Amino acid sequence: MTKTKILSIATLGALLFGSVGCSEQVNYLKARAALNKGVQAFASANYEGATEHFSTAAELDPTLSDARVYLAYSHMMQYIPGVESPENDAIAQKALDGFKAVLEDDPGNSTSLQSIASLYFQMKKFDEAKEWHEKVIAAQPDNKESFYTIGVINWTRSYEPRLQLRADLGMEQADPGPIKDAKQRQELGVELLPVIDEGLQNLEKALEIDPDYTDAMAYTNLLLRERADFADSKEEYEEFLAKADDWVQRTLDTKKRLTEESTFNQFAAEE
């Protein structure tokens, strides 16, 4: 092979590699342009448009994790809680699949962890929601919202079975407790008391993180009223109700104080 031919082949190789690099650079720039368009559409609540842009960005650059997260989140924002239809379920599944795919490459992605837990809760899939909120807590021990949501889930699990037993026994919702049939009260208590106690423990942790967390205070009150109905005596029932009433007052006092502080800070900022 002549020197001229060797140089020609080398030159061709350089050009080929250069064109590949140029193509990658073009895709890189196109992906980020699509990402920016998606962010703009998302900010305007145009979630369908955002989905298209984020999908394009992810296809052009599969390593662009932000595009993949935003794509899943755009699907999530199109899900309508409480609407039962194959189309709505399919949207939720796209979001879940997207977030889980992100976690395969980035197990600690906080947005994906929290979004999956939140979406399962919106779908009223409480077992899955609790499982994922526990994963959030494992990754973020100071996540008060996950502790709080587990408390809400446990209240939901207790509330309806307890009311159903009351109805079966001819007790109205407003009738004082505890549940009047001791045997049936104890049988249901075996199932629900651990649920109630776990819920209270999670709400307590949420309040340790944020002592002014009024939502957690409100559900502490509700779970204590659940617990009261399984008391073994009228006196114990009244003790739990007194604790619940105390949390009601704490909630009201805290909301009042926070409102006053917010108003004061607003006035101070304007001066």
FENZIVEN-V839943 format. One record per run of one state. SS is the DSSP state (h for helix, s for strand, l for the rest). FROM is the first residue (numbers start at 0). TO is the last residue. If there is no record, write none. Layout:
SS_FROM_TO / SS_FROM_TO
This chain:
l_0_1 / h_2_42 / l_43_45 / h_46_59 / l_60_63 / h_64_77 / l_78_84 / h_85_104 / l_105_108 / h_109_121 / l_122_124 / h_125_138 / l_139_142 / h_143_167 / l_168_180 / h_181_208 / l_209_212 / h_213_227 / l_228_232 / h_233_269 / l_270_270
